[in-house]
Amino acid sequence: MITQSELGGAQKFLSNLVSHLDRDIYEFLVAVGSSGNGDFLRVLKAEGISFQTLKFLKREPASGSDIRAVFEIRKLIKNYRPDVLFLNSSKAGFIGSLATVFPTRINALKVVYRIGGWSFNDPWPKWKKWFWIILEWLSAKWKDVIIVNNQHDLNQAKKLKIKPRSQIELIHNGIEVYKLDFLQKEEARAKLLERVAKLSGRNITAKNIVGTIANFYPTKGLEYLIGAADILRNDENIVFFIIGDGELRPELEKTIIEKGLEKKIFLLGQIPDAYRFLPAFDVFVLSSVKEGFPWSLIEAMSAKLPVIATNVGAVPEIINDHKNGLLVEPRDSMGLADGIKEILGNDLLKNELGIQAHQTVLFKFELDKMVKQIEELL
């Protein structure tokens, strides 16, 4: 079960997991909330994975639909009769686990909750952070197993006494490096430049493209990437491409216009299988202020790109500073700008970071390892 149908990190995790489970052993149904653009549903359909939409499970809180979602989920459990309810994302984690104990507990069901980054680490007001801490602490008692994907989140769970009935496990994300169908650099670059020309009417001649792939959420810190572009505004050899979309688009567009960066930074919108275009970039930047274990980062590393990433979530478990990428503190536009200049000004460093990034993913974050660990839990 998952809250949204857009293709974010939690959805990538879930599609990778279910598509690699042995169907002679496991039967499964993916239940998806009604929020989102439906990209995840298209992935499930292409993989031949059964799914069902939950009409009342939505990302935004609403007491009426949230209560109805509890009974909608209970009905699904009664009809499908699963051995395990595998919950993904904060909202599905709370509402889904509540449905197993209210109004009565469903004893035969085991509840697994996999969280890709605690919601209380989001850039929210203090009251909202504490509200989610309380919800996670309370609902942990309705779950048998909690899976986190980074050490930082595991440490927080222990400190805040977020303790499930059985155990809490750390399982890093995994990816199949050699099955990623990257475009060749020249083709990827030509297609993105063509898209920019179509969207903005501008023909780009800059030598270097700094890029990222992100949903336009507050957690992604895209305003700090725009700040880095502002610092580098006088370097005509650098442009910035952001692939993605979301609720903050109007705000980001306004900031770009106010800073006079229309010729410097370009919002390219959602692109299907966006990872395929990563080779078009000369540097990949993850500017997030909060992360769990970022898929876009390990995809960029798989593409042998030099990466700059903020020191949040699992990132320091992935990046060894100046060995396989550069680490920068969150909310630091100057740090991002300095990192970009350092990489683009040193071809030896640029190439070495790309090679070491690829090797890191290949040997440390393999999909088979992730699937095996989860199968052992199941």
N, C-alpha and C positions, 0 to 999 in steps of 0.2 A: 504494500500500500504506500502511495506517495501523494503529496498534496497537489502538485501542479503538473500540467502537461507540456510546459515548455522544456527545452533541452538544456538544463543546467547540470551542475556537477552531480547532484543526487540522482538525476535521471540517467546520466552516463554510467554511474556506478551500477545502478539497478539493471540497465539493459545489458551491460557487460556481464553481470553476474548471471542473470537468468538465461542468457543465450549460451552460457558455458556450463550450466548444470546438466548433468546426465539425465536425459528424459526417460531413460529406462528405470531410473530410481525415483525421480522427482516429478510430481505433477504440480503445476502452479498456474495461478491466475493473478494478473497484475491489476489492482484496483487503483484508479487514478482520479484525483479530485477534478473539479470542473474549472479551476483557474488555469490560465495559460493559453498559449497559441496553438497547441495540438501537435507540435513537432515531435514530442516524445511518442505520441500515439502512432504517428507515421513510422517511426523507427520500430516499434513493437510489431506493427502490421507487417513490415518488410522482413522481420525476423521470424514471422509465423508464431508470435507469442500471444496467447489469449489475454484479453484485457476487458475491463469493465469500467465505465465512468461512474463516479460517485457524485450525484447531482448536488448534494448539500455540503460536501467537503470542499471548502474554499480557503484561499490563503488569508484573506482579510477576516478578522474576527467579527462575528455577528451572532448574537445569542440565539436567535430563532433558528438559523440554518445550522449552527453548531450542534444544538440539541437534536435537530432532525437528522444530522449526520451520524450521531451516536446510534440511533435506531436503524438508520440505513445500513450502517456497518454491521450491527447485530443481525439484521436480516440476511446480509450476505454471508456472514459466518454460519448461520443456521442452515442456509441453502447449500453452501459449498462444503461445509464441514472440514476445514483444514486442520492439520496437526500443528502447524506453526503459522502465526500471524507475524509477518516480517514488515516492520514499520520503518519508513524512511522520511526524514525531515521533521521539524519540530511540531508543526500543527498536526500532521498525521500521527506523530508519536504520542501526543497528548490525547487527541480525540479517539484514536484507534485503541489505545490502551484503556481509556475510560469505558469504551464500549464493551470491553471484556469483563468488567466488574460491576457495571451499572445497567439496570437495577439489581442484577444478581451476577455473581461470578460464573464464568464459563470455565469450569475446572479442567476439562480435557485439553484445553488449548495452551500451547506454549507461546509466549510473546517475546520476540526479538526486536530490538530497537537499534537502528543504525543511524547515528547522527554525524553529519559531515561538517560540523562546526557549531558549537553551542550558540543559540540565538541571543543569549544574554551578553555575548561579545560584540554584537552589532553596535554601530554608532547611534545608540538610543539614549533618551534621558534616563537618569538613575532609577526612577520609579519603574520604568518599563523593564529595565535590566533585572531588577529585583523581582518583578512580577514573573518573569520567565524563569528565574532561578527557583522560585517557589513552585511553579508548575512542574519543572523538571524534577525537583526533589520529591514532590508529592507523587507524581506519576511513576517514578522509578519503582515504587512498591508494587505497581501493577504489571511490571515487566520482569521476565525471567533473565534475559541477557541484554546488556547494552554494549554496542560496538562503537568505539571511537576510532578515528583515523589518524590521530596525531598525539604525541606525548603531552603536549600542552593541555589538550582537552581532557586527557586521562588524569593529569595532575589536578586540574580544576574540579573534576568529578569527585576525587578523593577528598579534596579540601572542603568542598561544599556538602559532602556526605550524600551525593547523588548515588544511591546504592540499590541495584536491582535485587530481585529475590535470589538469584543464583550468582552471576558473575558479570564483571565488566572486562571487555577485551579490547586490546589495541590491534587493529588490522589496517595496515597501510593500503592505499589504493594501488591497483596494478593495471598495466596497459600492455597490449600486444604491439610492440614496436614495429615489427616487420609486416604487420597487417595494416598499418596506417598508409593509406593511399595518397601520399603527397604528390602534388603537381611539381613538375620541374620548375626551377627558379624563374626562368625566362617566361614560361607560360603563366605561372601564378602572378608574376609582376605585371605582365601585359594585361591580364584580365582585371586586376585591381585598378590599374591606371585607366583602363577603359571605363570601369565603373565610376571612378572619380570624375572623369570627363563628362560622363552622362549625368551624374548627380549635381555637379557644381559648374559645369561648363569650363573647367580649367584643365589645361594640359600640364602635367607635372614633369619638370626636367631635373628635379633634385636627385643627387647621386645616392643618398641613403634614405631608407624608409624605416622608421621606428614604429612598431606596431603592437597591438594587443587585441585579444578577443575577450569580450566581457559583456554580461548583462548590465544594463544601465541602472544599477542599484547603488544605494549609499555605501554599502560594504566594499565596493570595487574601487573607491577612491579615485575616480577618473578626473575629478577636479584637480588633483595633484599632478596627474600626467599632463593636463592642460597647462598647469603652472610651469612644468618643466619645458613645455613647448614655448611658453612665453619667455622663459629665461634664454632659450636658444633661438629666439625669433630672428636674430640678425645673421644666423648661419644659413645661407641659402641652399646649402647642400643637404639639409635635413628636413624631411616632412614626417608628419605623424598620421597614421591610419588607425582608426578604431572600428573593428568589426563587431557589431552587436546592436542592441536596441533595448528599450525599456522605459520605465516611468520617469526617469530623470532626463530624457532627451531634450525637452523644451528648456530645462535649466542649463544643460551643458551647451546647447546651441546659443543661448543668451550670453553665457560666459565667453564663448569663442568670439562672438560678435563684439561684445564690450571690450575685449582685449585686442581687437583688430587682428585676429589670427585666422581669418577665413582662408588665407593662402598657405597656412602652416599646418593646420590640423583638420582632418576630414573624418566625418562620421559616415561609415559605409553601410549601416543598416545590417539586418540579419542576412546571412548568406548560408544556404544549406551546406552541411559538411565543411564548415568554415576552416577547420584545422588543415584542410588540403591546401589552403592558400598561405600557410605559414612560411614556406620557403621564399615568398616574396619579400619578407622582412629581412633587414640587416641586423636588427636588434629587437628582441621581444621584451616588453616591460609588463610586469604585474605590479600595479600600484595600490593593491587592496589595503584597507585598514582592518579587515577581518577576513580570515579564510579558515577552512578546515584543511583539506588536502587538495589543492587546486589542479583540476584536470588540464586546464589550458597551459599551465606551466610545464607539466610533464609531456604534454603534446609538443610544445615548443622545443623542449630539450630533446625529444625524440627526433625532431626535424634538424638537429645539430645546430640550433641557433644559440648565439650567446644571449644569456638572459640576465635581466636585472629584476629583482623581486624584493618586496618589502618583508621585513622580519616579523611575520605573523603566522599563527597556526602552525602547520606542518612545514612551512617553508625552510626554517633553519634545520629541519631534519632531512631536507632534500638538497639544499644549497650549502656548499662549503665555500665561504667567501673567497673570491679570487682564485678558486680552484676549478669549479664547474659552473660558476655564475657570480654575480655580484649581489650582495645583500645591502639593503638600504632600510633605514628606519621608516615606519609608516608616517604619512602626512608630511613628507620631506621632499618638496619639489626640487630644491637645490641639489639634494643628494641624488635624485633621479637624473637630473640634468648633468651633473658631474660624472655619473656612471656612464651615461650615453656618450659623453665626450671622450671619456677614457677608452671605451671599447672602440669607437669609430676612429680614434687617433692612433690605434695600435693594432695592426693587422695580425701580429703574432699572438697577442692576447685574445683577439676576436676569434681566431681559428682554434686556439687551444681550449677556450671556454666551450665552444660548440662541440668539439670532440669529447671532452670530459663530461659534458651534460648528457650526451647520447649514451655514453658508457654507464653513467650513473643509473639511468632509467633501465637500461638493458639488464644490469646485474642486480639492482636493488628493488625495483618496483615492477616485477613481472606479474602479469595477470594470473597465470596459473597458480602462483603462490597465494594470491589473495583468495581465489576461488577455493583452493584446498583448505585454507584456514577456516573459511566460512562453512564449507561442507563438514569439517570436523565438528563445528558447533552444532550444525543441524543434526 
